[in-house]
Amino acid sequence: MEIVLRNNLILITTDFDTLSTAWMREFLHHHTRGMLFLPKAVLVFRNETLTEVRKEFLRQLSEYHAAKHDFSHEFFLRSMLKYGNQPIKIELDKLQAPETINVNLYAYDKYTVLMTLDRPNSWVVNYLRSQLEIYVQKGTDVSLVLDVSDYRAKERLNRALNKRNILHYQINYTYDNRFVSKLYSDLAHYSFGNLCKEEEDRERNYFYTILECPIGASQDALRQNYKKLAKAYHPDKIIHEAPYMIEHYTQKFQLLQEAYTALRVS
């Protein structure tokens, strides 16, 4: 494990076993709604209501790190507490072979969606909760029931499903043809093929809008705008602002990543 105290964040580089320890998982579970999931890292933003949880996490982190390197942790803990308002980034020191997690989608009707995992996985469930929390009616360690009765909920679900890699997990979403027809039953007069094509076109056009590029823009233009906007909307820039601003920047940053991933040519 390596811990670096920067001006704008606390960077923890570690392995997946340490990331999965009980004390670290408990800390991340408390911050589900204030986390940004990345392919090999999680970024945890300050939450004023969880100050004591954060202090306890830093204490446990300091003790764990000191035991690994055989030094007294008190001085190091005092140094970390001075960075108490900064985001905490926990990054894997190496990428393991991706592990596939299957998530099945079932639409009861156009208002309600059930998501079920093939086996318990708190990381994938926490990711889905971080994206869809306000729409979750109930959930377990292997399932979530979502209220998607308005268009914004369906749009948010689409965006969440577009991201398939978190940490070293690859999410495989499965559903049958009836899923789309039930969820969009208001458009039942469309054929399935037309519905999918129009939905794909609408989503791609939306991604161009997110990147502030004209539809059909070149890869160079997409890359330049992505870099410019990602720098402007990086959550680290507003760590001292009100929580709603942090949430806004976090969502915008996630959208930029999703849009660029969807439109770029590998």
C-alpha positions in Angstrom: 0.0 0.0 0.0 1.1 3.5 -0.8 -0.5 6.7 0.6 0.2 10.1 -1.0 -1.1 13.3 0.5 -1.7 15.8 -2.3 -3.1 19.3 -2.2 -6.4 18.2 -3.7 -6.8 14.6 -2.5 -5.6 11.7 -0.5 -4.4 9.0 -2.9 -4.3 5.4 -1.7 -2.8 2.8 -4.0 -3.4 -0.7 -2.9 -4.4 -4.2 -4.0 -7.9 -5.6 -4.3 -7.6 -7.7 -1.2 -7.0 -4.6 0.9 -9.8 -2.8 -0.9 -12.1 -5.6 0.2 -11.2 -5.6 3.9 -14.2 -5.1 6.2 -13.2 -1.7 7.5 -12.6 -0.3 4.0 -15.8 -1.8 2.6 -17.8 -0.3 5.5 -16.4 3.2 4.8 -17.2 2.9 1.1 -20.7 1.5 1.8 -21.5 4.7 3.8 -20.4 6.8 0.9 -22.3 5.0 -1.9 -24.0 8.1 -3.1 -20.9 10.2 -3.0 -18.6 7.9 -5.0 -17.4 8.0 -8.6 -16.6 4.5 -9.9 -13.7 4.3 -12.4 -12.3 1.3 -14.2 -9.5 0.7 -11.6 -10.4 3.1 -8.8 -13.1 4.7 -6.7 -13.2 8.5 -5.8 -14.9 9.3 -2.5 -16.1 12.9 -2.0 -16.5 14.7 1.3 -19.9 14.3 3.1 -20.4 16.6 6.0 -22.8 14.2 7.6 -20.2 11.4 7.7 -17.3 13.3 9.3 -16.9 10.8 12.2 -17.1 7.8 9.8 -14.3 9.4 7.7 -12.1 10.1 10.8 -12.5 6.5 11.9 -11.6 5.3 8.5 -8.4 7.4 8.4 -7.5 6.0 11.9 -7.9 2.4 10.7 -6.0 3.2 7.5 -3.2 4.8 9.4 -2.9 1.8 11.8 -3.0 -0.6 8.9 -0.4 1.3 6.9 1.9 1.7 10.0 1.7 -2.1 10.8 2.7 -2.9 7.2 5.7 -0.6 7.3 6.6 -0.9 11.0 6.3 2.7 12.2 4.2 4.6 14.7 0.9 5.7 13.1 0.0 8.7 15.4 2.1 11.3 13.5 0.9 10.0 10.1 -2.7 10.1 11.3 -2.4 13.7 12.3 -1.1 14.5 8.9 -4.0 12.8 7.2 -6.6 14.5 9.4 -5.3 17.8 8.1 -6.6 16.7 4.7 -10.0 15.9 6.1 -11.9 17.9 3.5 -10.2 16.5 0.5 -11.5 13.7 -1.7 -10.1 10.2 -1.2 -9.1 8.2 -4.2 -8.5 4.5 -3.7 -6.7 3.1 -6.7 -5.8 -0.5 -7.5 -2.0 -0.9 -7.9 -2.5 -3.4 -10.7 -5.4 -4.5 -12.9 -6.4 -8.1 -12.5 -8.0 -10.2 -15.2 -11.6 -8.9 -15.5 -14.2 -10.9 -13.6 -17.6 -11.0 -15.3 -20.7 -10.3 -13.3 -24.0 -11.1 -15.0 -26.9 -8.7 -14.2 -30.3 -9.7 -15.6 -32.9 -7.0 -16.3 -36.6 -7.8 -16.1 -39.4 -5.3 -16.7 -42.6 -6.0 -14.8 -44.3 -3.3 -16.9 -43.3 0.2 -18.1 -43.0 1.5 -14.6 -40.9 -1.1 -12.7 -37.6 -2.9 -13.4 -36.0 -5.7 -11.5 -32.2 -6.1 -11.6 -30.7 -9.4 -10.3 -27.1 -10.5 -10.0 -26.1 -14.0 -10.7 -24.2 -14.0 -7.3 -23.7 -11.5 -4.5 -21.3 -8.7 -5.3 -21.4 -5.6 -3.2 -19.2 -3.6 -5.6 -21.5 -3.9 -8.5 -24.6 -3.3 -6.3 -23.0 -0.2 -4.8 -22.2 1.0 -8.3 -25.8 0.5 -9.4 -27.0 2.2 -6.2 -24.7 5.2 -6.8 -26.2 5.7 -10.2 -29.9 4.9 -9.4 -30.4 5.4 -5.7 -33.3 7.8 -6.0 -35.2 5.3 -8.1 -34.5 2.2 -5.9 -37.7 1.0 -4.3 -36.1 -1.9 -2.5 -33.0 -4.0 -2.7 -30.9 -6.9 -1.4 -27.3 -7.9 -1.9 -28.3 -9.5 -5.3 -31.2 -7.5 -6.5 -32.7 -4.0 -6.9 -36.2 -3.0 -7.8 -36.4 0.4 -9.7 -39.2 2.8 -10.2 -38.8 4.0 -13.8 -42.2 5.6 -14.2 -40.9 8.8 -15.7 -38.6 9.5 -18.7 -35.8 10.8 -16.6 -35.6 7.5 -14.7 -35.4 5.6 -17.9 -32.7 7.9 -19.2 -30.7 7.5 -16.1 -31.0 3.7 -16.3 -29.8 3.8 -19.9 -26.7 5.8 -18.8 -26.0 3.5 -15.9 -26.1 0.4 -18.2 -23.7 2.1 -20.6 -20.9 1.7 -18.1 -19.8 -1.9 -17.9 -16.4 -1.8 -16.2 -15.8 -0.9 -12.5 -12.6 -1.8 -10.6 -11.7 -5.2 -12.1 -15.3 -6.3 -12.8 -17.0 -6.4 -16.2 -20.8 -6.2 -16.0 -22.7 -8.2 -18.5 -26.3 -7.1 -18.8 -28.8 -9.6 -20.1 -32.5 -9.1 -21.1 -35.0 -10.5 -23.6 -36.9 -8.7 -26.3 -39.9 -8.2 -24.0 -37.8 -6.1 -21.7 -37.6 -3.2 -24.2 -41.2 -3.6 -25.4 -42.6 -3.6 -21.9 -40.4 -0.7 -20.7 -41.4 1.4 -23.8 -44.9 0.1 -24.2 -46.1 3.6 -25.0 -44.3 3.1 -28.3 -45.8 -0.3 -29.0 -46.7 0.7 -32.6 -43.0 0.7 -33.4 -41.3 -2.5 -34.5 -38.6 -3.8 -32.2 -36.0 -3.0 -34.8 -37.1 0.5 -35.3 -37.4 1.1 -31.6 -33.8 0.0 -31.0 -32.5 1.9 -34.0 -34.2 5.2 -32.9 -33.1 4.7 -29.3 -29.5 4.2 -30.4 -29.6 7.2 -32.7 -31.2 9.3 -29.9 -28.5 8.2 -27.4 -25.6 8.9 -29.8 -27.0 12.4 -30.5 -27.3 12.9 -26.8 -23.7 12.0 -26.3 -22.6 14.5 -29.0 -24.6 17.1 -27.1 -22.9 16.2 -23.8 -19.4 16.7 -25.4 -20.7 20.0 -27.0 -19.8 18.7 -30.5 -21.9 18.7 -33.7 -23.4 15.4 -34.6 -20.8 13.4 -36.6 -17.9 15.4 -35.3 -14.4 14.0 -36.0 -12.5 11.9 -33.4 -10.0 14.7 -32.9 -12.9 17.2 -32.1 -14.4 14.7 -29.7 -11.1 14.1 -28.0 -10.3 17.8 -27.7 -13.7 18.7 -26.2 -13.6 15.7 -23.9 -10.3 16.8 -22.4 -11.4 20.4 -22.1 -14.7 19.6 -20.4 -13.3 16.9 -18.2 -10.8 19.4 -16.9 -13.4 22.0 -16.4 -15.9 19.7 -14.6 -13.5 17.6 -12.6 -15.0 17.3 -9.1 -11.6 18.1 -7.5 -12.1 21.7 -8.6 -15.0 22.3 -6.2 -14.2 20.3 -3.2 -15.1 23.2 -0.9 -18.4 24.0 -2.5 -21.9 23.0 -1.4 -22.8 19.3 -1.6 -25.3 19.9 -4.4 -22.5 21.5 -6.5 -20.2 18.5 -5.9 -23.0 16.2 -6.9 -23.7 18.2 -10.1 -20.0 18.2 -11.1 -19.7 14.5 -10.3 -22.7 13.6 -12.5 -21.4 15.8 -15.3 -18.0 14.2 -15.1 -19.5 10.8 -15.3 -21.6 11.8 -18.3 -18.5 13.1 -20.1 -16.7 9.8 -19.5 -19.7 7.8 -20.8 -20.2 9.9 -23.8 -16.6 9.8 -24.9 -16.4 6.1 -24.3 -19.5 5.5 -26.5 -18.4 7.7 -29.4 -14.6 7.2 -29.6 -13.2 4.7 -32.1 -10.8 2.3 -30.3 
